[in-house]
């Protein structure tokens, strides 16, 4: 079966999320179908919602750490955040990394995530 072309909504989202297109079309060469952009965004929304709840309730370990790990896994699958989402998350993780009195493990994970979001 020939690789499928990205849906129109996927191309529209990519133009909002990236300054320039990816040089390697990851999804095109996978041996299986990938979920559509709407499903990816629903998954991201769940991660962000749970992360917000964990941070608001000061549940850093295990709450925010768990949802940060889920976010990093989502990003490692080569899914893209919108510029607005990336900016807000970078600000959040910057503040968490430098927050006084926060657990050193949480600060380390926050700074690592901040670096991943800003590269």
Wavefront OBJ file of the C-alpha trace (Angstrom):
o trace
v 0.000 0.000 0.000
v 1.523 3.398 -0.947
v 2.128 5.900 1.846
v -0.761 8.259 2.375
v -0.476 11.980 1.844
v -1.082 14.274 4.800
v -4.641 15.503 5.101
v -5.397 19.137 4.318
v -5.979 19.857 8.027
v -2.535 18.400 8.834
v -0.872 20.725 6.313
v -2.804 23.715 7.672
v -1.771 22.896 11.229
v 1.856 22.421 10.212
v 1.906 25.893 8.681
v 0.699 27.302 12.024
v 3.151 25.264 14.073
v 6.404 25.521 12.163
v 8.369 28.325 10.554
v 9.465 25.991 7.789
v 8.402 22.489 6.809
v 10.184 19.461 8.185
v 12.998 18.215 5.988
v 12.010 14.585 6.494
v 8.347 13.563 6.165
v 8.207 11.229 9.184
v 4.537 10.303 8.944
v 4.711 9.535 5.225
v 7.207 6.680 5.633
v 5.780 4.926 8.666
v 4.572 1.360 7.979
v 1.211 2.167 9.583
v -1.391 4.899 9.664
v -1.003 7.684 12.198
v -3.868 9.417 13.928
v -5.157 12.572 12.328
v -4.376 16.051 13.608
v -7.658 16.296 15.526
v -6.839 13.157 17.533
v -3.291 14.394 18.234
v -4.693 17.694 19.501
v -7.221 15.924 21.732
v -4.379 13.917 23.252
v -2.329 17.075 23.754
v -5.308 18.850 25.311
v -5.643 16.028 27.845
v -1.953 16.278 28.723
v -2.110 20.073 29.094
v -5.296 19.933 31.155
v -3.838 17.409 33.584
v -0.552 19.352 33.755
v -2.483 22.524 34.603
v -4.392 20.734 37.362
v -1.164 19.315 38.817
v 0.652 22.675 38.802
v -2.334 24.590 40.199
v -2.674 22.117 43.071
v 1.125 22.132 43.706
v 1.228 18.408 42.969
v 4.701 18.464 41.460
v 5.754 14.939 42.406
v 4.286 12.757 40.942
v 1.600 14.877 39.184
v 3.456 17.523 37.169
v 6.451 15.235 36.651
v 4.211 12.536 35.174
v 2.426 14.921 32.809
v 5.714 16.543 31.816
v 7.000 13.101 30.871
v 3.850 12.513 28.815
v 4.359 15.868 27.069
v 7.979 15.008 26.274
v 6.892 11.646 24.843
v 4.272 13.401 22.719
v 6.931 15.792 21.397
v 9.370 12.935 20.756
v 6.828 11.434 18.364
v 7.560 14.485 16.157
v 4.164 16.055 16.800
v 4.207 19.836 16.795
v 2.819 22.372 19.203
v 1.395 25.592 17.872
v 3.654 28.597 18.441
v 1.251 29.896 21.083
v 1.219 26.573 22.962
v 5.004 26.307 22.784
v 5.473 29.853 24.066
v 3.130 29.375 27.010
v 4.705 26.046 27.958
v 8.221 27.469 27.699
v 7.247 30.285 30.078
v 5.665 27.800 32.502
v 8.717 25.537 32.570
v 11.085 28.497 32.863
v 9.219 29.675 35.952
v 9.065 26.180 37.419
v 12.801 25.652 36.874
v 13.621 28.862 38.772
v 10.883 28.737 41.417
v 12.289 29.162 44.932
v 11.803 26.197 47.236
v 10.818 23.759 44.522
v 12.167 20.206 44.694
v 15.507 19.946 42.809
v 14.238 16.994 40.759
v 11.255 19.042 39.564
v 13.549 21.984 38.752
v 15.816 19.684 36.722
v 12.929 18.185 34.747
v 11.462 21.650 34.199
v 14.738 23.049 32.889
v 15.179 20.035 30.599
v 11.676 20.499 29.197
v 12.274 24.233 28.800
v 15.387 23.473 26.740
v 13.492 20.982 24.587
v 10.725 23.499 23.933
v 13.100 26.314 23.001
v 15.434 24.457 20.673
l 1 2 3 4 5 6 7 8 9 10 11 12 13 14 15 16 17 18 19 20 21 22 23 24 25 26 27 28 29 30 31 32 33 34 35 36 37 38 39 40 41 42 43 44 45 46 47 48 49 50 51 52 53 54 55 56 57 58 59 60 61 62 63 64 65 66 67 68 69 70 71 72 73 74 75 76 77 78 79 80 81 82 83 84 85 86 87 88 89 90 91 92 93 94 95 96 97 98 99 100 101 102 103 104 105 106 107 108 109 110 111 112 113 114 115 116 117 118 119
